[in-house]
Each structure stands twice: as structure tokens, then as C-alpha cells.
């Protein structure tokens, strides 16, 4: 696998902390990415690349 992506809501600090510990980096923010409970929510786009492939 070359690339793993995680899209996490900015207010979800525990999840952001987990993926950062795993080596993911912030590739940007997706504004109004998903509609959750009738409200459009932004998500932070986190990425982990396998440079050995």
C-alpha cells in the first residue's frame, strides 16, 4: 500500500492526536466535506505515505 488517508473533523482532537503519532501529516482542509446531522462539516485531510513502494 502506497497511501493511507484519514479525514477527521477539526474538533476531534483525540483522533488527530492518534494519526499524528502514527506519522500522518496534514495535507489540508476539506471545507464542508460531509453533511452530518443536517450540517456541513469541515474535515482535516491527513495522509501517510509509504515511500518504500
Z-matrix of the N, CA and C atoms (Angstrom, degrees):
N
C 1 1.441
C 2 1.525 1 108.64
N 3 1.305 2 115.23 1 134.86
C 4 1.463 3 120.92 2 -175.92
C 5 1.526 4 113.08 3 -97.78
N 6 1.337 5 116.91 4 -32.55
C 7 1.456 6 119.37 5 -171.43
C 8 1.530 7 110.03 6 -146.17
N 9 1.333 8 115.35 7 131.91
C 10 1.458 9 121.22 8 174.26
C 11 1.520 10 106.86 9 -122.17
N 12 1.323 11 116.04 10 134.57
C 13 1.460 12 120.94 11 -178.30
C 14 1.524 13 110.64 12 -121.19
N 15 1.320 14 115.72 13 146.78
C 16 1.457 15 122.19 14 174.56
C 17 1.526 16 107.85 15 -137.19
N 18 1.309 17 116.08 16 130.17
C 19 1.463 18 121.40 17 177.03
C 20 1.519 19 107.40 18 -111.45
N 21 1.335 20 115.58 19 117.08
C 22 1.461 21 121.59 20 -170.99
C 23 1.523 22 109.85 21 -127.60
N 24 1.328 23 115.27 22 137.13
C 25 1.465 24 119.75 23 177.92
C 26 1.530 25 109.34 24 -65.19
N 27 1.326 26 117.96 25 137.24
C 28 1.471 27 121.37 26 -178.00
C 29 1.526 28 114.26 27 -54.74
N 30 1.323 29 118.31 28 -31.65
C 31 1.462 30 120.59 29 -179.15
C 32 1.528 31 113.06 30 -78.60
N 33 1.329 32 117.62 31 -6.84
C 34 1.463 33 121.46 32 -179.79
C 35 1.535 34 109.61 33 -89.76
N 36 1.316 35 115.84 34 70.05
C 37 1.475 36 122.53 35 -176.13
C 38 1.535 37 113.38 36 -59.11
N 39 1.342 38 119.95 37 -41.23
C 40 1.472 39 119.19 38 179.72
C 41 1.531 40 112.87 39 -60.04
N 42 1.333 41 117.73 40 -41.50
C 43 1.464 42 120.36 41 179.05
C 44 1.523 43 111.62 42 -67.36
N 45 1.319 44 116.64 43 -39.89
C 46 1.466 45 120.07 44 177.54
C 47 1.527 46 110.42 45 -61.61
N 48 1.318 47 116.39 46 -40.62
C 49 1.463 48 121.51 47 179.63
C 50 1.538 49 110.97 48 -62.37
N 51 1.328 50 116.53 49 -41.90
C 52 1.476 51 121.43 50 -179.82
C 53 1.521 52 110.82 51 -61.83
N 54 1.341 53 117.29 52 -51.18
C 55 1.465 54 118.39 53 -176.77
C 56 1.527 55 111.71 54 -68.10
N 57 1.335 56 117.72 55 -32.05
C 58 1.468 57 119.79 56 176.11
C 59 1.524 58 110.63 57 -65.00
N 60 1.329 59 117.42 58 -40.15
C 61 1.470 60 121.01 59 176.93
C 62 1.526 61 111.33 60 -63.03
N 63 1.327 62 116.51 61 -29.77
C 64 1.468 63 121.35 62 179.74
C 65 1.532 64 112.28 63 -81.43
N 66 1.323 65 117.19 64 -6.24
C 67 1.459 66 120.36 65 176.77
C 68 1.517 67 115.12 66 102.83
N 69 1.331 68 117.97 67 5.08
C 70 1.463 69 120.42 68 177.27
C 71 1.524 70 108.98 69 -68.58
N 72 1.319 71 116.37 70 151.90
C 73 1.463 72 120.03 71 174.92
C 74 1.523 73 109.95 72 -126.55
N 75 1.296 74 115.51 73 157.47
C 76 1.461 75 122.86 74 -176.70
C 77 1.527 76 109.43 75 -78.77
N 78 1.319 77 115.40 76 119.40
C 79 1.464 78 120.37 77 179.68
C 80 1.537 79 111.59 78 -101.13
N 81 1.319 80 116.14 79 -2.71
C 82 1.464 81 119.61 80 177.10
C 83 1.514 82 111.64 81 138.76
N 84 1.320 83 114.66 82 -177.60
C 85 1.467 84 119.56 83 -179.50
C 86 1.522 85 109.49 84 -117.82
N 87 1.320 86 115.25 85 137.57
C 88 1.459 87 121.54 86 176.60
C 89 1.529 88 106.38 87 -102.90
N 90 1.324 89 116.30 88 106.33
C 91 1.451 90 120.79 89 -178.73
C 92 1.526 91 110.28 90 -74.28
N 93 1.331 92 115.36 91 137.13
C 94 1.468 93 122.24 92 179.46
C 95 1.532 94 110.63 93 50.32
N 96 1.323 95 116.11 94 51.13
C 97 1.468 96 123.32 95 -173.75
C 98 1.527 97 112.95 96 -73.96
N 99 1.334 98 117.21 97 -44.36
C 100 1.463 99 121.23 98 -179.07
C 101 1.515 100 110.19 99 -135.55
N 102 1.330 101 115.33 100 147.35
C 103 1.458 102 120.24 101 174.83
C 104 1.528 103 107.54 102 -93.53
N 105 1.329 104 115.84 103 114.59
C 106 1.462 105 122.11 104 -177.19
C 107 1.530 106 108.03 105 -121.67
N 108 1.319 107 115.60 106 122.67
C 109 1.473 108 121.44 107 -177.95
C 110 1.531 109 112.21 108 51.43
N 111 1.328 110 115.54 109 41.79
C 112 1.461 111 120.89 110 176.15
C 113 1.514 112 115.46 111 79.95
N 114 1.341 113 117.97 112 5.11
C 115 1.470 114 121.31 113 -178.84
C 116 1.523 115 110.10 114 -126.15
N 117 1.329 116 116.91 115 133.85
C 118 1.461 117 120.91 116 176.82
C 119 1.527 118 109.28 117 -73.07
N 120 1.320 119 116.59 118 127.25
C 121 1.469 120 122.53 119 -176.59
C 122 1.531 121 110.83 120 -115.92
N 123 1.340 122 115.73 121 137.95
C 124 1.463 123 121.98 122 173.93
C 125 1.524 124 108.76 123 -75.76
N 126 1.331 125 116.42 124 154.54
C 127 1.462 126 121.81 125 175.80
C 128 1.519 127 109.49 126 -137.99
N 129 1.325 128 115.79 127 144.57
C 130 1.461 129 122.04 128 174.25
C 131 1.525 130 107.28 129 -89.38
N 132 1.319 131 115.88 130 129.14
C 133 1.468 132 122.25 131 -177.45
C 134 1.533 133 108.33 132 -92.07
N 135 1.338 134 116.03 133 107.77
C 136 1.459 135 122.14 134 -178.74
C 137 1.529 136 108.69 135 -105.59
N 138 1.345 137 116.32 136 142.01
C 139 1.457 138 120.76 137 -173.89
C 140 1.536 139 110.48 138 -136.49
N 141 1.342 140 114.45 139 143.39
C 142 1.458 141 121.78 140 172.70
C 143 1.518 142 106.61 141 -127.10
N 144 1.332 143 116.22 142 122.23
C 145 1.463 144 121.22 143 -179.63
C 146 1.514 145 110.94 144 -107.28
N 147 1.324 146 115.88 145 143.57
C 148 1.450 147 122.53 146 174.20
C 149 1.537 148 107.06 147 -101.21
N 150 1.295 149 117.47 148 99.60
C 151 1.457 150 121.84 149 -177.25
C 152 1.526 151 113.24 150 -75.91
N 153 1.330 152 117.31 151 -6.05
C 154 1.470 153 120.71 152 -178.48
C 155 1.521 154 112.38 153 -84.47
N 156 1.329 155 117.44 154 -8.39
C 157 1.469 156 120.91 155 -178.54
C 158 1.506 157 109.73 156 -92.93
